[in-house]
Amino acid sequence: MTDPTNDSLFSRAQEVIPGGVNSPVRAFRSVGGTPYFVARGEGAHVWDVEGTRYLDYVQSYGASIHGHAHPSIVDAVTRAAAEGTTFGAPTEREVLMAEEMCSRVPGLEMVRLVSSGTEATMSAIRLARGATGRPRIVKFAGNYHGHMDSLLVAGGSSVAEDATSDSAGVTEGAVADTIVAPYNQVPAIRSDVAVVVVEPVAANMGLVPPAPGFLEGLRAACDEAGALLMFDEVITGFRLGVGGASERFGVTPDIWAFGKVIGGGLPVGAFGASRELMGHLSPLGPVYQAGTLSGNPLATAAGLAALAELDADAYGRLEATATRLADGLADAIGSAGVAVQVPRVGPLVGIFFGDTATAVTDFPTAQASAESGMYRRFFRAMLDRGIALAPGPYEALFPSLAHTDAHVDQTVSAAADAAAELAG
Ligand SMILES: Cc1ncc(COP(=O)(O)O)c(C=O)c1O
C-alpha cells in the first residue's frame, strides 16, 4: 500500500465526511487548494502526511497555547489514561480544575465543566434565561459563540465565510429571541433581555479590539436594564493574561464561557459565575445541564498541566512574541506597498488587508477587508513558504509559547517575500 498523500486522503475523506472535514474552515474553501492532513505536531510546528513541515499559527484555533505535544501535557494525559479514561463519577482533578480557574479569574466563584465551547455558551445562556426568567439574548454581529441554534445569527468565523450568516436548519423560532447589535456600539437593552453575550475581544471576524468604553458601557447598560452580561472567553480566557479579558479590561461580567486553553488541547469547555447565579443549575436549582464526558479525566489532566505553566512570566513572553510578530508583519507587508492592518491585543494578532485609512472596528469593516480577496493570496504565498496561517480571513493568528523570536523572524521574512509577490 502506498503512503497516503494530502490529495488521496482528501478524496477519501470527501466520500465519507461532508466536505472531507469535521469543521468547515478546515476544508480550505475560502483559500483554495487541498488541506494539508496533519501527521504530527511538536512545539510551533506541524508535519503533514507527506512530511512537509509548517510553522503553525493555527494551534488548534487557540487550544494549544504551549504549542503541540508539550511534554508535561503529554505526560499528564498519558498517566491519566492509564488510570481510566472516564467514570461518570466525580474525580479530584475536577475539583482542582475548578479551584484553579476560580483562583485566577476575579469574580468567578463556581464553574461547571463541559466538553466544548459551544456547550459552554449554550448552557450559560440557558442559565441566564432560567435565572432571570427573561427570554431574549443580545449578541453582536461578527461574534461567534459556537454553533447553538440561537447564536447562529450574524456569526463570525467560518459561518461568515458562507456569506450568509445564518444556517439552514435553524428555525425562525430558535432565533426569534436573539437580537443582533453592531460590535463596538452599546445597544439599548430592552426589559425582556436575559443576557448580553459578547466576545470581549472579537477574534472570529479577524481580530477586532473592543473600542475604549465599549465593555464598560455594556456593563452599565446591563445593570440598568437588569440583564446579565456574559463574556465569551473561549478564546481570550487564560490567554490574555492570568485572569483573561475581564481582568485585562477591568470589567467583570456576570457569566463567563471558557474553552480552548483550559483543555490543554483536549475537548473542554466551562461556564461559570457567582455562587448565587450558579445555584440555579441542577442539581441545586431548576436549570438542567449535564454531560457524560463533562470533567473528563484526560481533559482535566491536560488542562491542569497547561494552566500550571501559565504564570505572569509566561504571559509576558507570549505577549512579547506576539508584539514582535505584529510589528514585523505590519512593517514587512506595508513596506512592500500592500495596504494592511495588523491589530494585536495582548498575545492575539490579526491581519486585515485593504484600506488602512479606516480602522476595522466591526463586522461590515471586517467583511470589506475579507472580500478584497487578498487574504487568500497571502495565505497561499505563506503556505508555499512553510508558514501555516488559518485557512480563512475571519480567524486570528495564535502564536504559542513554543514560538521563538527566530520563528517570528522567519515568518516576517516570509511575509516580506509573500507581500512582494502580491504587490507584483
Ligand atoms: C469565542 C468562541 N466561542 C465559542 C466557540 C465554540 O467553541 P467550540 O468550537 O469548542 O465549540 C468558539 C470556537 O472557536 C469561539 O471562538
The ligand as a Gaussian input file, in Angstrom:
#p B3LYP/6-31G(d) Opt

LIG

0 1
 C      -15.357000      32.872000      21.089000
 C      -15.783000      31.467000      20.823000
 N      -16.834000      30.971000      21.479000
 C      -17.253000      29.708000      21.293000
 C      -16.610000      28.875000      20.417000
 C      -17.093000      27.464000      20.227000
 O      -16.170000      26.579000      20.772000
 P      -16.091000      25.059000      20.241000
 O      -15.592000      25.131000      18.839000
 O      -15.152000      24.397000      21.206000
 O      -17.470000      24.507000      20.330000
 C      -15.505000      29.348000      19.714000
 C      -14.798000      28.475000      18.750000
 O      -13.938000      28.876000      18.021000
 C      -15.088000      30.680000      19.926000
 O      -14.034000      31.180000      19.257000

